[in-house]
Amino acid sequence: MLIRPNPLVSEVLGCAIAVHQELGPGLLESAYVRCLQLQFQSAGLPFAAEVPVPIVFQDTAIPCAYRADFVIQDTLLVELKSVSRLERVHHAQVLTYLRLLRLTESLLINFNVPLLKQGVRRFPSVDPRPST
C-alpha cells in the first residue's frame, strides 16, 4: 500500500529527529515523551498528550481504558517506544488506538535505535467500523 506524503508527518518526524539527535538512544520512553512535548511546543504544533483511549465493553463505556502518547492536530496519532525492537504487539496497539480514536493515520516511533529512521513505522487509518 502506498502512503502519500503528509507535511504534518514530516514536521512531527523533524521534531522527533531533533530530540533523538540531542538525547540519543537508551533512555526511558518517559524522557522522550517529555522532550518531544517541548519540541512540539517550540515548533508551534498543536497537540494533546496522554490522550484517553475509550473502549466499550458489554454496552458500558470505559472513557479511559488506555492513554495514547500524542494526538497532533486532531488527526495524527504518535505513539513512542524505547525498546530493543518493535514487535507485532506494538503495531497492533497503534492500529487499535487509531481505530478507537477514529484518527486518519499514525506514527510509531522507537527511540532506542542508532538512527531514528530505523525506528519509525507509519500506519494509515483503518476502517473504524467493526466487520460483520
C-alpha beads as a LAMMPS data file, in Angstrom:
LAMMPS data file: protein, C-alpha beads

132 atoms
131 bonds

1 atom types
1 bond types

-500.0 500.0 xlo xhi
-500.0 500.0 ylo yhi
-500.0 500.0 zlo zhi

Masses

1 110.0

Atoms # bond

1 1 1 0.000 0.000 0.000
2 1 1 1.342 3.406 -0.989
3 1 1 1.201 6.014 1.767
4 1 1 1.109 9.565 0.456
5 1 1 3.482 12.230 1.767
6 1 1 1.998 14.335 4.541
7 1 1 3.554 17.648 5.646
8 1 1 2.313 17.123 9.217
9 1 1 4.045 13.731 9.396
10 1 1 7.240 15.336 8.093
11 1 1 7.047 18.080 10.727
12 1 1 6.465 15.594 13.552
13 1 1 9.349 13.430 12.338
14 1 1 11.579 16.510 12.236
15 1 1 10.756 17.171 15.891
16 1 1 11.437 13.530 16.796
17 1 1 14.765 13.581 14.944
18 1 1 15.800 16.733 16.818
19 1 1 15.057 15.039 20.153
20 1 1 16.864 11.852 19.119
21 1 1 19.916 13.736 17.867
22 1 1 20.250 15.533 21.182
23 1 1 19.466 12.657 23.547
24 1 1 20.472 9.567 21.566
25 1 1 19.123 6.079 22.283
26 1 1 18.987 4.332 25.641
27 1 1 16.694 6.477 27.787
28 1 1 13.291 5.554 29.140
29 1 1 10.252 6.282 26.997
30 1 1 9.056 8.883 29.508
31 1 1 12.124 11.068 28.845
32 1 1 11.465 11.071 25.100
33 1 1 7.772 11.838 25.661
34 1 1 8.569 14.893 27.788
35 1 1 11.283 16.178 25.440
36 1 1 9.085 15.672 22.387
37 1 1 6.360 17.705 24.111
38 1 1 8.829 20.551 24.476
39 1 1 9.897 20.185 20.843
40 1 1 6.273 20.247 19.633
41 1 1 5.650 23.390 21.690
42 1 1 8.777 25.006 20.294
43 1 1 7.652 24.160 16.742
44 1 1 4.174 25.577 17.385
45 1 1 2.471 22.253 16.699
46 1 1 -0.963 21.878 18.303
47 1 1 -1.018 18.578 20.187
48 1 1 -2.646 16.705 23.016
49 1 1 -0.590 14.448 25.295
50 1 1 -1.698 11.345 27.196
51 1 1 -4.944 11.210 25.253
52 1 1 -7.584 8.951 26.813
53 1 1 -8.493 5.994 24.593
54 1 1 -12.034 4.833 25.332
55 1 1 -13.484 1.361 24.864
56 1 1 -16.950 -0.127 25.169
57 1 1 -17.358 -3.415 26.993
58 1 1 -20.775 -5.091 27.265
59 1 1 -22.540 -1.811 26.451
60 1 1 -20.561 0.005 29.136
61 1 1 -18.377 2.901 28.065
62 1 1 -14.952 2.975 29.692
63 1 1 -13.748 6.510 28.915
64 1 1 -10.066 5.964 29.656
65 1 1 -9.029 2.362 29.150
66 1 1 -5.642 3.411 27.736
67 1 1 -3.670 6.579 27.060
68 1 1 -2.114 7.419 23.708
69 1 1 1.142 9.388 23.861
70 1 1 0.172 12.184 21.440
71 1 1 -2.505 13.290 19.025
72 1 1 -1.332 16.045 16.693
73 1 1 -3.872 18.453 15.134
74 1 1 -6.705 16.022 15.906
75 1 1 -5.615 13.734 13.039
76 1 1 -2.239 12.110 13.692
77 1 1 -1.581 9.583 16.450
78 1 1 2.038 9.468 17.649
79 1 1 2.998 6.555 19.890
80 1 1 6.517 6.354 21.329
81 1 1 8.588 3.394 22.439
82 1 1 12.109 2.866 23.707
83 1 1 12.610 -0.850 23.185
84 1 1 15.253 -3.112 21.687
85 1 1 12.962 -3.681 18.700
86 1 1 9.390 -3.018 17.691
87 1 1 7.189 -6.079 17.996
88 1 1 3.876 -7.013 16.392
89 1 1 2.107 -6.147 19.632
90 1 1 3.311 -2.535 19.278
91 1 1 1.892 -2.404 15.749
92 1 1 -1.394 -3.886 16.990
93 1 1 -1.558 -1.310 19.795
94 1 1 -1.187 1.569 17.342
95 1 1 -3.763 0.165 14.920
96 1 1 -6.202 -0.354 17.791
97 1 1 -5.702 3.209 19.062
98 1 1 -6.208 4.522 15.515
99 1 1 -9.496 2.667 15.236
100 1 1 -10.774 3.586 18.700
101 1 1 -9.807 7.257 18.375
102 1 1 -11.051 7.379 14.748
103 1 1 -7.906 9.111 13.517
104 1 1 -6.583 9.186 9.972
105 1 1 -3.000 7.960 10.443
106 1 1 -0.292 7.246 12.959
107 1 1 3.397 7.103 13.645
108 1 1 5.028 4.518 15.883
109 1 1 8.468 5.793 16.867
110 1 1 11.090 3.711 18.673
111 1 1 13.813 5.959 20.098
112 1 1 16.103 3.086 21.093
113 1 1 17.845 2.870 17.702
114 1 1 21.119 4.335 16.354
115 1 1 19.303 6.271 13.564
116 1 1 15.746 7.320 14.238
117 1 1 14.548 6.426 10.727
118 1 1 15.250 2.783 11.656
119 1 1 12.633 3.037 14.411
120 1 1 9.785 4.758 12.560
121 1 1 6.664 2.991 11.315
122 1 1 3.781 4.827 9.681
123 1 1 0.285 3.405 9.544
124 1 1 -2.679 4.652 7.505
125 1 1 -6.120 4.663 9.030
126 1 1 -8.186 1.524 9.089
127 1 1 -11.942 1.380 8.721
128 1 1 -13.260 2.188 12.233
129 1 1 -16.465 0.197 11.682
130 1 1 -16.479 -3.329 13.091
131 1 1 -16.617 -6.062 10.489
132 1 1 -19.850 -8.008 10.216

Bonds

1 1 1 2
2 1 2 3
3 1 3 4
4 1 4 5
5 1 5 6
6 1 6 7
7 1 7 8
8 1 8 9
9 1 9 10
10 1 10 11
11 1 11 12
12 1 12 13
13 1 13 14
14 1 14 15
15 1 15 16
16 1 16 17
17 1 17 18
18 1 18 19
19 1 19 20
20 1 20 21
21 1 21 22
22 1 22 23
23 1 23 24
24 1 24 25
25 1 25 26
26 1 26 27
27 1 27 28
28 1 28 29
29 1 29 30
30 1 30 31
31 1 31 32
32 1 32 33
33 1 33 34
34 1 34 35
35 1 35 36
36 1 36 37
37 1 37 38
38 1 38 39
39 1 39 40
40 1 40 41
41 1 41 42
42 1 42 43
43 1 43 44
44 1 44 45
45 1 45 46
46 1 46 47
47 1 47 48
48 1 48 49
49 1 49 50
50 1 50 51
51 1 51 52
52 1 52 53
53 1 53 54
54 1 54 55
55 1 55 56
56 1 56 57
57 1 57 58
58 1 58 59
59 1 59 60
60 1 60 61
61 1 61 62
62 1 62 63
63 1 63 64
64 1 64 65
65 1 65 66
66 1 66 67
67 1 67 68
68 1 68 69
69 1 69 70
70 1 70 71
71 1 71 72
72 1 72 73
73 1 73 74
74 1 74 75
75 1 75 76
76 1 76 77
77 1 77 78
78 1 78 79
79 1 79 80
80 1 80 81
81 1 81 82
82 1 82 83
83 1 83 84
84 1 84 85
85 1 85 86
86 1 86 87
87 1 87 88
88 1 88 89
89 1 89 90
90 1 90 91
91 1 91 92
92 1 92 93
93 1 93 94
94 1 94 95
95 1 95 96
96 1 96 97
97 1 97 98
98 1 98 99
99 1 99 100
100 1 100 101
101 1 101 102
102 1 102 103
103 1 103 104
104 1 104 105
105 1 105 106
106 1 106 107
107 1 107 108
108 1 108 109
109 1 109 110
110 1 110 111
111 1 111 112
112 1 112 113
113 1 113 114
114 1 114 115
115 1 115 116
116 1 116 117
117 1 117 118
118 1 118 119
119 1 119 120
120 1 120 121
121 1 121 122
122 1 122 123
123 1 123 124
124 1 124 125
125 1 125 126
126 1 126 127
127 1 127 128
128 1 128 129
129 1 129 130
130 1 130 131
131 1 131 132
